[in-house]
Amino acid sequence: MLKSFLLFAAVVLLVLASASAPARPPQESQTPAAKKATPDAMAKAKKVYQLDCAMCHGSNGDGKTDLAKDMQLTLLDWSDPKALAGKSDQQLFEAIRKGSGKMPPEDDARAKNDEVHDLVIYIRKFAKDQPAGTAPATDQPAATPAPAAPPATAPSN
């Protein structure tokens, strides 16, 4: 009987202790969209990008690098606004933080969560930096223009 009472008392104390414990704040719940991109934050994001991302994704985000080709990777062209249109900031954050496919995760020691959020903003800027109505450069050869029509000759008298 004493064991049952002690077990019941332990369960009641556990429930009371967990109910009165302060709720833990979510870890850096601020999303990149809600975060202000300061010049200092973007400079740091650019540095992280150049050190950890550019070797595969390219300095302009087009994903066309020799290393990517050697590793047989097909990477999104981030300079194309359509490339990231279907990706949420949270999806990009998780891909950077946890890695994706052959892409290694971004270690906490190299970039804190705030810095990874800034990196997402920096990556999205690749497409925003494109002039409106301009398609990003591709490896496709330019179409050859049609030959000009010969000049019309005036009838002779």
DSSP file (Angstrom, degrees, kcal/mol; ACC not computed):
  #  RESIDUE AA STRUCTURE BP1 BP2  ACC     N-H-->O    O-->H-N    N-H-->O    O-->H-N    TCO  KAPPA ALPHA  PHI   PSI    X-CA   Y-CA   Z-CA
    1    1 A M     >        0   0    0      0, 0.0     4,-2.1     0, 0.0     5,-0.1   0.000 360.0 360.0 360.0 -39.4    0.0    0.0    0.0
    2    2 A L  H  >  +     0   0    0      1,-0.2     4,-2.5     2,-0.2     5,-0.2   0.883 360.0  53.3 -65.3 -38.2    2.8    2.3    0.8
    3    3 A K  H  > S+     0   0    0      2,-0.2     4,-2.5     1,-0.2    -1,-0.2   0.899 108.4  49.9 -63.8 -40.4    4.5    1.7   -2.5
    4    4 A S  H  > S+     0   0    0      2,-0.2     4,-2.6     1,-0.2    -1,-0.2   0.914 111.4  48.8 -63.8 -42.6    1.2    2.6   -4.4
    5    5 A F  H  X S+     0   0    0     -4,-2.1     4,-2.6     2,-0.2    -2,-0.2   0.920 112.2  48.0 -63.7 -43.6    0.9    5.8   -2.3
    6    6 A L  H  X S+     0   0    0     -4,-2.5     4,-2.4     2,-0.2    -2,-0.2   0.893 112.3  49.5 -65.0 -39.7    4.6    6.8   -3.0
    7    7 A L  H  X S+     0   0    0     -4,-2.5     4,-2.2     2,-0.2    -2,-0.2   0.925 112.3  47.7 -63.6 -44.4    4.1    6.1   -6.8
    8    8 A F  H  X S+     0   0    0     -4,-2.6     4,-2.3     1,-0.2    -2,-0.2   0.917 112.5  49.4 -62.0 -44.0    0.9    8.2   -6.9
    9    9 A A  H  X S+     0   0    0     -4,-2.6     4,-2.6     1,-0.2    -1,-0.2   0.888 109.8  51.5 -63.6 -40.0    2.7   11.0   -5.0
   10   10 A A  H  X S+     0   0    0     -4,-2.4     4,-2.3     2,-0.2    -1,-0.2   0.908 110.4  48.4 -64.8 -41.1    5.6   10.9   -7.4
   11   11 A V  H  X S+     0   0    0     -4,-2.2     4,-2.3     2,-0.2    -2,-0.2   0.918 111.9  49.2 -64.7 -43.1    3.4   11.2  -10.4
   12   12 A V  H  X S+     0   0    0     -4,-2.3     4,-2.6     1,-0.2    -2,-0.2   0.920 112.1  48.4 -62.9 -44.3    1.4   14.1   -8.9
   13   13 A L  H  X S+     0   0    0     -4,-2.6     4,-2.6     1,-0.2    -1,-0.2   0.892 110.8  51.4 -63.5 -39.1    4.7   15.9   -8.1
   14   14 A L  H  X S+     0   0    0     -4,-2.3     4,-2.3     2,-0.2    -2,-0.2   0.918 111.2  47.1 -63.5 -43.9    6.0   15.3  -11.6
   15   15 A V  H  X S+     0   0    0     -4,-2.3     4,-2.0     2,-0.2    -2,-0.2   0.926 114.2  47.2 -63.8 -45.2    2.8   16.7  -13.1
   16   16 A L  H  X S+     0   0    0     -4,-2.6     4,-1.8     1,-0.2    -2,-0.2   0.894 111.9  50.8 -64.3 -39.3    2.8   19.8  -10.9
   17   17 A A  H  X S+     0   0    0     -4,-2.6     4,-0.9     1,-0.2    -1,-0.2   0.907 111.8  46.2 -66.2 -41.4    6.5   20.4  -11.5
   18   18 A S  H  < S+     0   0    0     -4,-2.3    -1,-0.2     1,-0.2    -2,-0.2   0.843 111.7  52.0 -71.7 -31.1    6.1   20.2  -15.3
   19   19 A A  H  < S+     0   0    0     -4,-2.0    -1,-0.2     1,-0.2    -2,-0.2   0.837 113.1  44.1 -71.8 -32.1    3.0   22.5  -15.2
   20   20 A S  H  < S+     0   0    0     -4,-1.8    -1,-0.2    -5,-0.2    -2,-0.2   0.568  88.6 106.9 -91.2  -7.5    4.8   25.1  -13.2
   21   21 A A  S  < S-     0   0    0     -4,-0.9     2,-0.1    -3,-0.2     3,-0.1  -0.465  80.9-106.2 -69.5 139.8    8.0   25.1  -15.2
   22   22 A P        -     0   0    0      0, 0.0     2,-0.2     0, 0.0    -1,-0.1  -0.392  37.5-106.1 -66.9 143.8    8.5   28.1  -17.4
   23   23 A A        -     0   0    0      1,-0.1    -3,-0.0    -2,-0.1     0, 0.0  -0.466  33.0-119.6 -69.4 138.3    7.9   27.5  -21.1
   24   24 A R        -     0   0    0     -2,-0.2    -1,-0.1     1,-0.1     3,-0.1  -0.634  28.0-118.8 -78.6 133.3   11.1   27.4  -23.1
   25   25 A P        -     0   0    0      0, 0.0    -1,-0.1     0, 0.0     3,-0.1  -0.429  37.0 -97.3 -68.7 147.0   11.2   30.1  -25.8
   26   26 A P    >   -     0   0    0      0, 0.0     3,-0.7     0, 0.0     2,-0.6  -0.372  47.3 -96.7 -64.0 144.9   11.5   28.7  -29.3
   27   27 A Q  T 3  S-     0   0    0      1,-0.3    -3,-0.0     2,-0.1     0, 0.0  -0.501  88.4 -36.0 -69.6 111.4   15.1   28.7  -30.6
   28   28 A E  T 3  S+     0   0    0     -2,-0.6    -1,-0.3     1,-0.2     0, 0.0   0.890  74.5 177.9  41.4  63.4   15.5   31.9  -32.7
   29   29 A S    <   +     0   0    0     -3,-0.7     2,-0.3     2,-0.1    -1,-0.2   0.552  38.8 116.8 -75.2  -6.3   12.0   31.8  -34.1
   30   30 A Q        -     0   0    0      1,-0.1    87,-0.1     2,-0.0     5,-0.0  -0.471  59.2-143.9 -66.5 123.9   12.5   35.0  -36.0
   31   31 A T    >>  -     0   0    0     -2,-0.3     4,-1.0     1,-0.1     3,-0.7  -0.512  20.6-112.8 -87.1 157.8   12.2   34.2  -39.7
   32   32 A P  T 34 S+     0   0    0      0, 0.0     3,-0.5     0, 0.0    -1,-0.1   0.854 116.3  58.2 -57.7 -34.8   14.4   35.9  -42.4
   33   33 A A  T 34 S+     0   0    0      1,-0.2    -3,-0.0     3,-0.1    84,-0.0   0.864 110.5  42.6 -64.2 -33.8   11.3   37.6  -43.8
   34   34 A A  T <4 S+     0   0    0     -3,-0.7     2,-0.3     2,-0.1    -1,-0.2   0.595 100.6  90.9 -86.2 -11.0   10.6   39.3  -40.4
   35   35 A K  S  < S-     0   0    0     -4,-1.0     2,-0.5    -3,-0.5     0, 0.0  -0.648  78.3-123.9 -91.2 140.2   14.2   40.1  -39.9
   36   36 A K        -     0   0    0     -2,-0.3     2,-1.1     1,-0.1    -2,-0.1  -0.696  20.3-135.5 -81.9 128.0   15.8   43.4  -40.9
   37   37 A A        -     0   0    0     -2,-0.5    -1,-0.1     4,-0.1    81,-0.0  -0.732  25.5-165.4 -87.5  99.4   18.8   42.9  -43.2
   38   38 A T     >  -     0   0    0     -2,-1.1     4,-2.4     1,-0.1     5,-0.2  -0.472  31.2-114.9 -81.2 156.4   21.4   45.3  -41.9
   39   39 A P  H  > S+     0   0    0      0, 0.0     4,-2.1     0, 0.0     5,-0.2   0.890 118.3  51.3 -57.1 -39.2   24.5   46.1  -44.0
   40   40 A D  H  > S+     0   0    0      2,-0.2     4,-2.2     1,-0.2     5,-0.2   0.910 109.7  49.4 -64.6 -41.5   26.7   44.4  -41.3
   41   41 A A  H  > S+     0   0    0      1,-0.2     4,-2.4     2,-0.2    -1,-0.2   0.894 112.1  48.0 -64.9 -39.6   24.6   41.3  -41.4
   42   42 A M  H  X S+     0   0    0     -4,-2.4     4,-2.5     2,-0.2    -1,-0.2   0.853 109.5  52.9 -70.9 -33.5   24.7   41.1  -45.2
   43   43 A A  H  X S+     0   0    0     -4,-2.1     4,-1.9    -5,-0.2    -2,-0.2   0.913 112.1  45.6 -65.3 -41.6   28.5   41.6  -45.1
   44   44 A K  H  X S+     0   0    0     -4,-2.2     4,-2.5     2,-0.2    -2,-0.2   0.909 112.4  50.8 -66.9 -41.9   28.8   38.7  -42.7
   45   45 A A  H  X S+     0   0    0     -4,-2.4     4,-2.9     1,-0.2    -2,-0.2   0.896 108.9  51.9 -62.6 -40.1   26.4   36.6  -44.8
   46   46 A K  H  X S+     0   0    0     -4,-2.5     4,-2.8     2,-0.2    -1,-0.2   0.907 109.8  49.5 -62.3 -41.1   28.4   37.4  -47.9
   47   47 A K  H  X S+     0   0    0     -4,-1.9     4,-2.1     2,-0.2    -2,-0.2   0.931 112.6  46.2 -63.8 -46.2   31.6   36.3  -46.1
   48   48 A V  H  X S+     0   0    0     -4,-2.5     4,-2.9     2,-0.2     5,-0.4   0.921 113.4  50.5 -61.6 -43.8   30.0   33.0  -45.0
   49   49 A Y  H  X>S+     0   0    0     -4,-2.9     4,-2.6     1,-0.2     5,-2.5   0.938 110.5  48.3 -60.1 -48.0   28.6   32.4  -48.5
   50   50 A Q  H  <5S+     0   0    0     -4,-2.8    -1,-0.2     1,-0.2    -2,-0.2   0.864 118.1  41.6 -62.6 -36.1   32.0   33.0  -50.1
   51   51 A L  H  <5S+     0   0    0     -4,-2.1    -2,-0.2    -5,-0.2    -1,-0.2   0.884 131.9  17.9 -77.3 -39.7   33.8   30.7  -47.6
   52   52 A D  H  <5S+     0   0    0     -4,-2.9    -3,-0.2    -5,-0.2    -2,-0.2   0.650 131.9  26.4-112.1 -18.7   31.2   27.8  -47.5
   53   53 A C  T >X5S+     0   0    0     -4,-2.6     4,-2.7    -5,-0.4     3,-1.5   0.760  98.2  72.6-118.6 -37.1   28.8   28.0  -50.4
   54   54 A A  H 3><S+     0   0    0     -5,-2.5     4,-2.0     1,-0.3     5,-0.1   0.756  84.0  71.4 -62.3 -27.3   30.4   29.7  -53.5
   55   55 A M  H 34 S+     0   0    0     -5,-0.2    12,-0.4     1,-0.2    13,-0.3   0.838 119.8  16.7 -61.2 -30.5   32.7   26.8  -54.3
   56   56 A C  H <4 S+     0   0    0     -3,-1.5     9,-0.4    11,-0.1    12,-0.2   0.792 133.4  42.2-103.7 -43.9   29.7   24.8  -55.5
   57   57 A H  H  < S-     0   0    0     -4,-2.7     6,-2.8     1,-0.1     7,-0.3   0.580 107.9-119.2 -85.7  -9.8   26.9   27.4  -55.9
   58   58 A G    ><  -     0   0    0     -4,-2.0     3,-1.2    -5,-0.4    -3,-0.1   0.211  24.4 -87.5  86.3 150.2   29.1   30.0  -57.6
   59   59 A S  T 3  S+     0   0    0      1,-0.3    -1,-0.1    -5,-0.1    -5,-0.1   0.749 132.1  41.4 -66.6 -21.9   29.9   33.5  -56.5
   60   60 A N  T 3  S-     0   0    0     -6,-0.1    -1,-0.3    -3,-0.1    -2,-0.1   0.347 115.8-113.3-105.3   4.8   26.7   34.8  -58.3
   61   61 A G  S <  S+     0   0    0     -3,-1.2    17,-2.8    17,-0.1    18,-0.3   0.598  78.8 126.2  81.1  11.1   24.5   31.8  -57.2
   62   62 A D        -     0   0    0     15,-0.3    -4,-0.2    16,-0.2    13,-0.1   0.653  66.6-134.1 -80.7 -12.3   24.1   30.3  -60.6
   63   63 A G        +     0   0    0     -6,-2.8     2,-0.9     1,-0.1    12,-0.5   0.606  66.3 124.5  75.3  11.1   25.3   26.9  -59.5
   64   64 A K        +     0   0    0     -7,-0.3     2,-0.3    10,-0.1    -1,-0.1  -0.680  32.7 137.1-107.2  78.1   27.5   26.5  -62.6
   65   65 A T     >  -     0   0    0     -2,-0.9     4,-2.1    -9,-0.4     5,-0.2  -0.814  64.1-117.3-119.0 161.1   30.9   25.8  -61.1
   66   66 A D  H  > S+     0   0    0     -2,-0.3     4,-3.0     1,-0.2     5,-0.2   0.891 116.2  53.2 -62.5 -39.3   33.6   23.3  -62.1
   67   67 A L  H  > S+     0   0    0    -12,-0.4     4,-2.3     2,-0.2    -1,-0.2   0.919 107.9  49.8 -63.7 -42.8   33.3   21.6  -58.7
   68   68 A A  H  4>S+     0   0    0    -13,-0.3     5,-3.3   -12,-0.2    -1,-0.2   0.909 113.3  47.0 -61.5 -41.3   29.5   21.2  -59.1
   69   69 A K  H ><5S+     0   0    0     -4,-2.1     3,-1.4     3,-0.2    -2,-0.2   0.926 111.3  50.8 -65.6 -44.3   30.2   19.7  -62.6
   70   70 A D  H 3<5S+     0   0    0     -4,-3.0    -2,-0.2     1,-0.3    -1,-0.2   0.857 113.0  45.7 -61.8 -35.5   32.9   17.4  -61.3
   71   71 A M  T 3<5S-     0   0    0     -4,-2.3    -1,-0.3    -5,-0.2    -2,-0.2   0.397 113.5-121.3 -86.9   3.7   30.6   16.1  -58.5
   72   72 A Q  T < 5 +     0   0    0     -3,-1.4     2,-0.4     1,-0.2    -3,-0.2   0.908  56.8 159.2  55.1  47.1   27.8   15.7  -61.1
   73   73 A L      < -     0   0    0     -5,-3.3     2,-0.7    -6,-0.1    -1,-0.2  -0.808  36.1-155.1 -99.8 139.2   25.5   18.1  -59.1
   74   74 A T        -     0   0    0     -2,-0.4     2,-0.3   -10,-0.0   -10,-0.1  -0.933  25.4-173.8-110.4 105.3   22.6   19.9  -60.7
   75   75 A L        -     0   0    0     -2,-0.7     2,-0.0   -12,-0.5    -2,-0.0  -0.710  27.9-101.4-104.0 150.5   22.2   23.0  -58.6
   76   76 A L        -     0   0    0     -2,-0.3     2,-1.1     1,-0.1    -1,-0.1  -0.365  30.1-123.2 -64.1 145.4   19.4   25.6  -58.7
   77   77 A D    >   -     0   0    0      1,-0.2     3,-1.9   -14,-0.1     6,-0.4  -0.801  25.5-170.6 -90.5  97.6   20.3   28.9  -60.4
   78   78 A W  T 3  S+     0   0    0    -17,-2.8    49,-0.3    -2,-1.1   -16,-0.2   0.608  79.8  69.2 -69.8 -10.7   19.5   31.3  -57.6
   79   79 A S  T 3  S+     0   0    0    -18,-0.3    -1,-0.3    47,-0.1    51,-0.1   0.616  84.7  82.4 -80.5 -10.4   19.9   34.3  -60.0
   80   80 A D  S X> S-     0   0    0     -3,-1.9     3,-1.8     1,-0.1     4,-0.6  -0.849  78.2-145.4 -92.3 117.7   16.6   33.1  -61.6
   81   81 A P  T 34 S+     0   0    0      0, 0.0     3,-0.4     0, 0.0     4,-0.3   0.775  97.6  57.6 -55.4 -27.3   13.7   34.4  -59.6
   82   82 A K  T >4 S+     0   0    0      1,-0.2     3,-0.6     2,-0.2     4,-0.5   0.736  89.3  75.3 -75.0 -21.5   11.7   31.2  -60.4
   83   83 A A  T <4 S+     0   0    0     -3,-1.8     3,-0.2    -6,-0.4    -1,-0.2   0.866 109.1  25.1 -62.5 -39.1   14.3   28.9  -58.9
   84   84 A L  T >< S+     0   0    0     -4,-0.6     3,-1.7    -3,-0.4    -1,-0.2   0.326  91.3 104.5-107.2   6.7   13.5   29.7  -55.3
   85   85 A A  T <  S+     0   0    0     -3,-0.6    -1,-0.1    -4,-0.3    -2,-0.1   0.844  85.4  44.2 -59.1 -35.4    9.9   30.7  -55.8
   86   86 A G  T 3  S+     0   0    0     -4,-0.5     2,-0.5    -3,-0.2    -1,-0.3   0.377  98.3  89.6 -91.6   5.1    8.6   27.4  -54.4
   87   87 A K    <   -     0   0    0     -3,-1.7     2,-0.1     4,-0.0    -3,-0.0  -0.884  67.4-142.8-107.6 129.3   11.0   27.3  -51.4
   88   88 A S     >  -     0   0    0     -2,-0.5     4,-2.1     1,-0.1     5,-0.2  -0.448  26.8-113.1 -80.7 161.5   10.1   28.9  -48.1
   89   89 A D  H  > S+     0   0    0      1,-0.2     4,-2.8     2,-0.2     5,-0.2   0.880 119.7  54.9 -59.8 -37.8   12.7   30.6  -46.0
   90   90 A Q  H  > S+     0   0    0      2,-0.2     4,-2.6     1,-0.2    -1,-0.2   0.890 106.1  50.9 -64.8 -39.0   12.4   27.8  -43.4
   91   91 A Q  H  > S+     0   0    0      2,-0.2     4,-2.2     1,-0.2    -1,-0.2   0.916 112.4  46.3 -64.0 -42.7   13.1   25.2  -46.1
   92   92 A L  H  X S+     0   0    0     -4,-2.1     4,-2.3     2,-0.2     5,-0.2   0.920 111.7  51.8 -64.8 -43.1   16.2   27.0  -47.2
   93   93 A F  H  X S+     0   0    0     -4,-2.8     4,-3.1     1,-0.2     5,-0.2   0.935 111.7  46.3 -57.4 -47.8   17.3   27.5  -43.5
   94   94 A E  H  X S+     0   0    0     -4,-2.6     4,-2.9     1,-0.2     5,-0.4   0.867 110.3  52.9 -67.2 -36.2   16.9   23.7  -42.8
   95   95 A A  H  X S+     0   0    0     -4,-2.2     4,-1.4     2,-0.2    -1,-0.2   0.902 115.0  42.2 -64.6 -39.7   18.7   22.8  -46.0
   96   96 A I  H  < S+     0   0    0     -4,-2.3    10,-2.5     2,-0.2    -2,-0.2   0.942 119.9  42.3 -70.1 -47.7   21.7   25.0  -45.0
   97   97 A R  H  < S+     0   0    0     -4,-3.1    -2,-0.2     8,-0.2    -3,-0.2   0.896 129.3  26.0 -68.7 -41.8   21.6   24.0  -41.4
   98   98 A K  H  < S-     0   0    0     -4,-2.9    -3,-0.2    -5,-0.2    -1,-0.2   0.613 106.8-123.2-100.2 -14.4   21.1   20.2  -41.9
   99   99 A G     <  -     0   0    0     -4,-1.4     2,-0.3    -5,-0.4    -1,-0.2  -0.115  15.6-126.1  88.2 166.2   22.6   19.7  -45.3
  100  100 A S  B >   -A  103   0A   0      3,-1.3     3,-2.6    -4,-0.1     2,-0.2  -0.905  59.8 -41.3-155.6 121.5   20.9   18.3  -48.4
  101  101 A G  T 3  S-     0   0    0     -2,-0.3    -1,-0.0     1,-0.3     0, 0.0  -0.408 131.3  -9.7  59.9-123.9   22.0   15.4  -50.6
  102  102 A K  T 3  S+     0   0    0     -2,-0.2    -1,-0.3    -3,-0.1   -29,-0.0   0.553 113.2 105.5 -82.0  -8.2   25.8   15.9  -51.1
  103  103 A M  B <  S-A  100   0A   0     -3,-2.6    -3,-1.3     1,-0.0     0, 0.0  -0.608  70.2-134.3 -76.3 124.2   25.7   19.3  -49.5
  104  104 A P        -     0   0    0      0, 0.0    -5,-0.3     0, 0.0     2,-0.1  -0.382  26.4 -98.7 -74.4 156.5   27.2   19.2  -45.9
  105  105 A P        -     0   0    0      0, 0.0     2,-0.8     0, 0.0    -8,-0.2  -0.387  34.6-109.5 -71.0 152.8   25.4   20.9  -43.1
  106  106 A E        -     0   0    0    -10,-2.5    10,-0.0   -11,-0.1     5,-0.0  -0.768  40.9-127.1 -82.9 113.9   26.5   24.4  -41.9
  107  107 A D    >>  -     0   0    0     -2,-0.8     4,-2.0     1,-0.1     3,-1.1  -0.294   6.8-126.2 -66.3 143.1   28.1   23.7  -38.6
  108  108 A D  T 34 S+     0   0    0      1,-0.3    -1,-0.1     2,-0.2    -2,-0.0   0.819 110.9  59.0 -57.0 -32.6   26.9   25.7  -35.5
  109  109 A A  T 34 S+     0   0    0      1,-0.2    -1,-0.3     3,-0.0     3,-0.2   0.780 109.8  42.3 -70.5 -25.1   30.6   26.7  -34.9
  110  110 A R  T <4 S+     0   0    0     -3,-1.1     2,-0.3     1,-0.3    -2,-0.2   0.800 130.7  10.5 -90.5 -32.0   30.8   28.3  -38.3
  111  111 A A     <  -     0   0    0     -4,-2.0    -1,-0.3   -14,-0.0     2,-0.0  -0.934  68.6-141.8-152.1 124.3   27.5   30.1  -38.4
  112  112 A K     >  -     0   0    0     -2,-0.3     4,-2.0    -3,-0.2     3,-0.3  -0.285  40.6 -96.7 -74.5 168.3   24.9   30.7  -35.7
  113  113 A N  H  > S+     0   0    0      1,-0.2     4,-2.5     2,-0.2     5,-0.2   0.879 125.5  53.8 -57.7 -40.7   21.2   30.5  -36.5
  114  114 A D  H  > S+     0   0    0      1,-0.2     4,-2.1     2,-0.2    -1,-0.2   0.896 109.0  49.5 -60.6 -38.9   20.9   34.2  -36.9
  115  115 A E  H  > S+     0   0    0     -3,-0.3     4,-1.9     2,-0.2    -1,-0.2   0.845 109.0  51.4 -70.2 -33.4   23.7   34.1  -39.5
  116  116 A V  H  X S+     0   0    0     -4,-2.0     4,-1.9     2,-0.2    -2,-0.2   0.895 108.6  52.0 -69.1 -39.0   22.1   31.3  -41.4
  117  117 A H  H  X S+     0   0    0     -4,-2.5     4,-1.8     1,-0.2    -2,-0.2   0.915 110.1  49.0 -60.1 -42.1   18.9   33.4  -41.5
  118  118 A D  H  X S+     0   0    0     -4,-2.1     4,-2.5     1,-0.2    -2,-0.2   0.869 107.1  55.9 -63.9 -36.0   21.0   36.2  -42.9
  119  119 A L  H  X S+     0   0    0     -4,-1.9     4,-2.6     2,-0.2    -1,-0.2   0.871 104.0  53.3 -64.1 -37.4   22.4   33.8  -45.4
  120  120 A V  H  X S+     0   0    0     -4,-1.9     4,-2.2     2,-0.2    -1,-0.2   0.923 110.2  47.4 -62.4 -44.1   18.9   32.9  -46.6
  121  121 A I  H  X S+     0   0    0     -4,-1.8     4,-1.3     1,-0.2    -2,-0.2   0.920 111.9  50.7 -61.7 -43.9   18.3   36.6  -47.2
  122  122 A Y  H  X S+     0   0    0     -4,-2.5     4,-0.6     1,-0.2     3,-0.3   0.910 109.8  49.7 -61.4 -43.8   21.6   37.0  -49.0
  123  123 A I  H >X S+     0   0    0     -4,-2.6     3,-1.2     1,-0.2     4,-0.5   0.905 107.9  53.3 -63.6 -41.9   20.8   34.0  -51.3
  124  124 A R  H >X S+     0   0    0     -4,-2.2     4,-1.3     1,-0.3     3,-0.6   0.789  97.9  67.3 -63.9 -26.2   17.4   35.4  -52.1
  125  125 A K  H 3X S+     0   0    0     -4,-1.3     4,-2.0    -3,-0.3    -1,-0.3   0.757  83.2  73.8 -66.3 -23.8   19.1   38.7  -53.1
  126  126 A F  H << S+     0   0    0     -3,-1.2    -1,-0.2    -4,-0.6     4,-0.2   0.925 103.7  38.2 -55.8 -44.8   20.8   36.9  -56.1
  127  127 A A  H X< S+     0   0    0     -3,-0.6     3,-1.3    -4,-0.5    -1,-0.2   0.858 113.6  55.4 -74.7 -35.4   17.4   36.9  -58.0
  128  128 A K  H 3< S+     0   0    0     -4,-1.3    -1,-0.2     1,-0.3    -2,-0.2   0.768  99.1  62.5 -69.3 -23.7   16.4   40.3  -56.8
  129  129 A D  T 3< S+     0   0    0     -4,-2.0    -1,-0.3     2,-0.1    -2,-0.2   0.562  82.3 100.6 -78.2  -7.4   19.6   41.8  -58.1
  130  130 A Q  S <  S-     0   0    0     -3,-1.3     3,-0.1    -4,-0.2     5,-0.0  -0.604  84.7-109.6 -77.3 136.5   18.6   40.8  -61.7
  131  131 A P    >   -     0   0    0      0, 0.0     3,-1.7     0, 0.0    -1,-0.1  -0.361  44.8 -92.6 -62.0 145.4   17.1   43.6  -63.8
  132  132 A A  T 3  S+     0   0    0      1,-0.3     3,-0.1    -4,-0.1    -4,-0.0  -0.329 109.6  15.6 -61.0 137.3   13.4   43.2  -64.4
  133  133 A G  T 3  S+     0   0    0      1,-0.2     2,-0.5    -3,-0.1    -1,-0.3   0.532  97.5 120.0  78.2   6.5   12.6   41.5  -67.6
  134  134 A T    <   -     0   0    0     -3,-1.7    -1,-0.2     3,-0.0     3,-0.1  -0.907  56.5-141.5-107.9 126.8   16.1   40.1  -68.0
  135  135 A A        -     0   0    0     -2,-0.5     3,-0.1    -3,-0.1   -55,-0.1  -0.616  30.8-104.2 -80.2 143.4   16.6   36.4  -68.1
  136  136 A P        -     0   0    0      0, 0.0    -1,-0.1     0, 0.0   -56,-0.0  -0.283  47.3 -87.8 -63.7 154.7   19.7   35.1  -66.4
  137  137 A A        -     0   0    0     -3,-0.1     2,-0.3     2,-0.1    -3,-0.0  -0.326  49.6-169.0 -63.7 143.2   22.6   34.1  -68.6
  138  138 A T        -     0   0    0      2,-0.2    -1,-0.0    -3,-0.1    -3,-0.0  -0.778  35.9-113.9-126.3 172.8   22.6   30.5  -69.8
  139  139 A D  S    S+     0   0    0     -2,-0.3    -2,-0.1     2,-0.1    -1,-0.0   0.432  80.7 113.9 -85.2   0.8   25.1   28.3  -71.5
  140  140 A Q  S    S-     0   0    0      1,-0.1    -2,-0.2     3,-0.0     3,-0.1  -0.495  75.0-111.5 -73.5 138.6   22.8   28.2  -74.6
  141  141 A P        -     0   0    0      0, 0.0     2,-0.1     0, 0.0    -1,-0.1  -0.385  38.4-100.7 -67.4 150.0   24.3   29.8  -77.7
  142  142 A A        -     0   0    0      1,-0.1     2,-0.1    -2,-0.1     0, 0.0  -0.415  40.5-103.4 -70.3 145.2   22.5   32.9  -78.8
  143  143 A A        -     0   0    0     -2,-0.1    -1,-0.1     1,-0.1    -3,-0.0  -0.432  36.1-117.0 -67.6 141.4   20.1   32.6  -81.7
  144  144 A T        -     0   0    0     -2,-0.1    -1,-0.1     1,-0.1     2,-0.0  -0.649  31.9-114.9 -81.3 135.5   21.5   33.8  -84.9
  145  145 A P        -     0   0    0      0, 0.0     3,-0.1     0, 0.0    -1,-0.1  -0.336  33.2-100.8 -69.5 151.3   19.6   36.8  -86.3
  146  146 A A        -     0   0    0      1,-0.1     3,-0.1    -2,-0.0     0, 0.0  -0.427  47.4 -96.7 -67.9 143.9   17.7   36.4  -89.6
  147  147 A P        -     0   0    0      0, 0.0    -1,-0.1     0, 0.0     2,-0.1  -0.315  43.9-104.8 -63.6 146.8   19.5   37.8  -92.6
  148  148 A A        -     0   0    0      1,-0.1     0, 0.0    -3,-0.1     0, 0.0  -0.422  36.3-106.5 -71.5 145.0   18.4   41.3  -93.6
  149  149 A A        -     0   0    0     -2,-0.1    -1,-0.1     1,-0.1     3,-0.1  -0.437  42.1-101.1 -68.5 144.0   16.3   41.6  -96.6
  150  150 A P        -     0   0    0      0, 0.0    -1,-0.1     0, 0.0     3,-0.1  -0.360  47.6 -93.6 -65.2 148.4   18.1   43.0  -99.7
  151  151 A P        -     0   0    0      0, 0.0     2,-0.2     0, 0.0    -3,-0.0  -0.318  43.0-108.4 -65.3 143.6   17.4   46.7 -100.3
  152  152 A A        -     0   0    0     -3,-0.1     2,-0.4     1,-0.1    -3,-0.0  -0.469  31.2-135.5 -71.8 141.2   14.6   47.3 -102.7
  153  153 A T        -     0   0    0     -2,-0.2    -1,-0.1    -3,-0.1     3,-0.0  -0.782  14.5-121.7-100.1 143.5   15.7   48.7 -106.0
  154  154 A A        -     0   0    0     -2,-0.4     2,-0.1     1,-0.1    -1,-0.0  -0.593  35.6-103.1 -80.0 142.1   13.9   51.6 -107.7
  155  155 A P        -     0   0    0      0, 0.0     2,-0.2     0, 0.0    -1,-0.1  -0.396  37.0-127.9 -64.9 141.1   12.6   50.9 -111.2
  156  156 A S              0   0    0      1,-0.1    -3,-0.0    -2,-0.1     0, 0.0  -0.627 360.0 360.0 -91.4 150.9   14.7   52.4 -113.9
  157  157 A N              0   0    0     -2,-0.2    -1,-0.1     0, 0.0     0, 0.0   0.411 360.0 360.0 -93.5 360.0   13.2   54.6 -116.6
